[in-house]
């Protein structure tokens, strides 16, 4: 099984970047969302976040599993799920309070945005909504990711057991579940708002467990081949899907001559549904992950630059940063519903991203301070033992 490894700063960096992109995309009427990666291909920051989370979970839980077995690992996972559940519940209440004050205070109407409308069950039937949210069956807008993460963490120790017993062949199980959902897309938990979860757990688990499998394989001695052909194929997929998606966009087609329009695709990329993580969407993410792994070596010097470290801080403390991002995204939506000028757009985006970066920095400094204080105590214990 896996041994404890030095933390790979790329994981924190890309997860931190994904959190900032998720914040930008969650703000309603946000012009900046038009230039995020989701506009250049079918996959977006959600796949990055879920994949890296699976990778990180394997690194964190595998040593405990190897030393103490399944039960302690499962107990640790349940403790983590409790933390996630509490954070999810408190964040939902905070967002509901912000939306409620804005709506009932006359600042905005609940019908102005489906983001705000997702809190209607909480306003109309608060007891029912809270009870359903407690069991993850009422998820307002953007709360699907945390619910999905809770479910996947519960299942992570069982998948570690499969990896220990069958090796990377254990990944055939998640692939089979993914295939089932492509045939039966309605296999998804219900949602009091929106009928069902936005992320089908049986589909999206394949990204999380792929991350766990990659961690198991790479830390077990296997390496992604440094192949020029593999990199070229990944970049070709990314470029091809970007051109395909752009050519099908109405705004671009309208600017082209009629003869050229006839040979361009009229529809966007097929088989790229977000709910079921369509095959083309999954392929795009795999190409993106492969390109990133080949183009960004673990020891790249620029990963240690100050701005990169600020992003890595956000990724290292992903839960509080994600929760604050959700709260700020609803605040930003309300601001942009009232003011559409460039000043409002800059204030929402720069202010929100700045707040997330500052939170990550503050939490990282606290973590460093705790480790500094703990080091002398551990040193004294070693001296006494000697």
N, C-alpha and C positions, 0 to 999 in steps of 0.2 A: 504493500500500500504506500501512500504518499508519506514522505517525511516533511517536517516543517521546513519551509523555504523562505528565503529573503523575499520580502514583498516586492512584487513587480509594479513599478510606478506606472506602467502603461495602463494597468487595470483601473487604477484610481483616476488617472488622467482622462481616459475615454469615458468612464462612468460619470465623472464630474462634467465633462462636456455634454454628455447626453442629458444630464439633469438640467443644464441651462437651456438646451434646445427644447426639452419637454416644457419648461416654464414658458418659453416664448410661444410655443404652439398652443398652449392651454389658454392664453390670453385671447379673448374674443375680439374680432375686428382689428387684429394686430397686423399691420403691413409687413413687419419684419418676418412673420411666419412664411411669407411668400418666397423667402430666400433660404429657408432651412432645408436640410437634406431631403426631406419628404417631397419637396417640389421637383427633385431631380431624379427620382426613382420611386419604386413602390414601397420600400421599407423605410423606417424612420428611427428615431432615437429609442423607441420602446424596445426594439429587438436588441439594440446595443446594451441597454440597461439590464434586460432579463438574461442575456447571454453572460455578461460579465458577472452578474450576481450569482449565476450557477457556478461559474469558474471559481469565484471567491468562496462560495459555500463549500465546495470540494476541498479547497486548501485549508479552510478553517476546521472542518469536521473530520476529515480523513485521518489525521494523526490520533484524535480521540477514539475514532472507530477502530483503528489498528491496535491501539493499546488496551482499550477497555471493552470494545464490542458494540453491539447494536443498541442495547438499552440505554447506556449513558449518552450516546449520540442522539437518540430519540428524545430523551429528557432535555438535553440542551436545545434541541430544535423546538420543543414545545415552549421552553422559556423564551426563546427568541420570538416565537409566534405570539406569545402573550404581549411582548413589547410592541410588536407590529400592530396587534389588534388594538391596544390602548392608543397608540399613536394615530391609527386610522380613525378610531371613534372620536377622539378629541379634535382631530383636524376637521372631521366632518361637522362637528358641532360649531367649531370656530367659523368655518366657511358659511354654514347655515345662518349663524348670527350676523355675519357681515352682509349676506344677501338679504336677510330678513329686515335688518335696519334700513338698508337702502331701498327696499321695495315698499315697506310699510311707512317709511319716512317720506315717500313720494319722490325720491331721487330718480328711480328707474322703475320700469314696469317688469313684472316677472315674465311677460311675453316678449320682451325686447331681445332675449337671447335664450337658446335652448340650454345654455349653461345655467342660467338663473332658473329656468323652468324645471330643471331636474330636482330642485328643492321643493317643488309644490307638494309632494307627498308629506314632507316634513312639516309644512305649514298647515296642511289640511287635516292630516291624521298623525299628529306627532308621536303618540304612543305606538301606533302600528309601525310607523316608519323607523322609530328607534329600535323596536324589537326586531324588525327585519334586517336593519343594518347590523345589529349585534351578531346575526348569523350570516352576514355577508349576502343577503338577498335584497337589500336596498342599497344601491350604489349610485349616488349622484354623479354628475359628469366628472370624469377624470379620476374617479376613485377605484376604477377597475384594476389598475396596476398593483396597488397595495393588496387588494383582495387576492389577486392571482399569486402574488409573492408569498402570502401567508399559506396558501394551499400547497405551493411548491416546496416551501421550507418543511412542512409537515412530511412530505414524501421523500425528502432528500436522504435521510438515513437509510431508508429501504433501498433506494437506488445505489447508495454506497455499498450495501450488502451485495447487490447484484453485480456491481463492478468488481468487488473482491472475489466473487465466486466465478463469474463468467468473463471478466475482462471487458474489453471494448465491445464484445459481442452483446453485452447487456443493452447497448443502445438500439438494438433491433426492436426492443419492447416499445420505447417512445416513438420510434418510426412507425410501428404498426398502429399505435393509437392515433398518430397524426393522420395516417392513411384512412382510418375509419371516419375521422371527422370530415375529411374531404368528400367522402361519399354521403355522410349523414351530418350536414352542417348544423342541424338544430340541436345536437347533443351539447347543450350548454346550460348552466344554472340560470334560473329565472331572476329577473330584477324587477322590483316594484316600480321602477322608472325605466322605460326603454325596453321592456319585455324580457331582455336577457342580458347577460354580461357582454360587454363590448369585446373582451378577450376570451375566447373559448379556452378553458384550461386544458382540455384534452388536445388542443392544437398547439397552444403556446408552450406546453411543457417540453416540446421537442427542442426548443431553443435553450431553455434552462438546462436540460439534461445533456444537451450537446456541450454546453459550457463545462459541466461537471466531467463529462467524458474526455474532453480536451485536456482539462487539468490532470486527470488521472493518467492519460497517455503521455503528455509532455513531461510531467514530473516523474513518470516512470522510466524515462530515458528516450522516448520517441521524440522526434523533431519534425516540424513541418519542413518539407524539402525546399531548399533555397533554389527554386527553379524559375528561370526566366520565362519558360513556356507557361507555367502555372500563373505567374504574375500577369503575363500578357493576356491569358484567357480571362482572368478576373477583371482586368481593366477593360477588356473588350465587352464583357457583360455589362459593366457599369456604364460605359459610354453608349452602348447600344440601347439600353433601357432609358437612359436620359434623353437620347434623341427621339426614341419612340414616344415617350411621354410628352416631350415638347411638341413633336409634330402633330399629336392628336389634340393639343390644347386649342380651344376655339380662338383665343386671342392671336395666336401665331398663325393659324390657318387663314384667318381673315386678312392677314397682311400679305399672303402669297398669291401669285397668279392662279387662275382657275385650273390651268393645265397641270400645275404642280400639285394642287390640292387633290386632284384625281388619283394620284399615285401615293398619297400619304395615308396613313391609317386614320380612319374616322373615329375609332374608339381608343380609349386608353389601354394600358397593358392588361390583358386578360388574366384570369386566375391569380389575382393579386388582392383578394379580399382581406381586410384587416382582421375581421372577426375570427376567421378560420385560418389565418396566416397562409393565404393561398400559395401554391408552389412557386409562382413567379416572384412573389414577395420574399419567400424564403430563399430562393436562388439569389436574388439581389443582395440580401443580407450576407449570405455565405461568401459571395464575391467581394463584398465590402470588407468583411472580417479577414478574408484571405489577403487582400491587398494591403490592409493596415498592418497585418502581422509581418508581411514580407518587406514593406517599405519603412517600417518603424522598428529598428532593432532595439532590444531591451536596454542596451548600453549607450543609446544615442545621447550625446552630450546635451542637446537642446531640451531633453526631458527634465533636466535639472534647473532650467532657467526659472526665474522668479514667477512670471505669468503662468508657466506650466505647473509650478508647484501650487499656485492658488487654485487652479482647476483640480489638481490632485487632492487638495484638502477637501473640496466639495465631494469628490467621489469616495474619499475615505470615511466621510460622515454622511453617507447617502440618505439615511432615514430622516434625520432632522432637516437636512437641506431639501429633500423632496417634499416634506410636509409644509415647510415654509413656502416653497415654490407654489404649492397648491393654493395656499391662503393668498399669496400675492397675486396669483393669476386671476382669482375672482375679484380682488381689489382693482387690478388693472383692467379687467373687462368692464367694470362699472365706470371707471374713469374714462375709458375710450367710448363708452356709450354716450357720455355727456360731452366729450371734447375730442374732436378728430384731428386737431392741428398737430404739426410736427413737434411742437413743444410737449404736448401730452404724450405722444408716441415715444419720444426720447425719455421723458420722465419715467414712464411705465417700464420700458425695457432696460434702460441704464440703471434706474433705481432698483428694479427687481433683481437684475443680475448682480448688481453691486451688493445688495443685501445678502444674497445667497453666498457670494464669495466671502463677505465679511463674517458670516456665520461659520463657514468652513474654516476660516483662519482662526477665529476665536476658539472653536472646538479643538482644532489641532494644537493650539498653544496650551490649552488645558490638558490635553493628552500628554504632550511633551513634559509639562510641569509635573504631572502625576508620575510619569516614568522616572523623572529626575529625582523626585523625592523618594521613590521606592528603591532606587538603585543602592544608596548607602545602607539601607536596612538589609537588603539581600546580601550585600558585601559583608556586613557584620556577621550575618548568619553563617556564611561560608567560612569566615575566619574562626568563629567559635567551633565550628565542626572540625576544622583542622587542628 
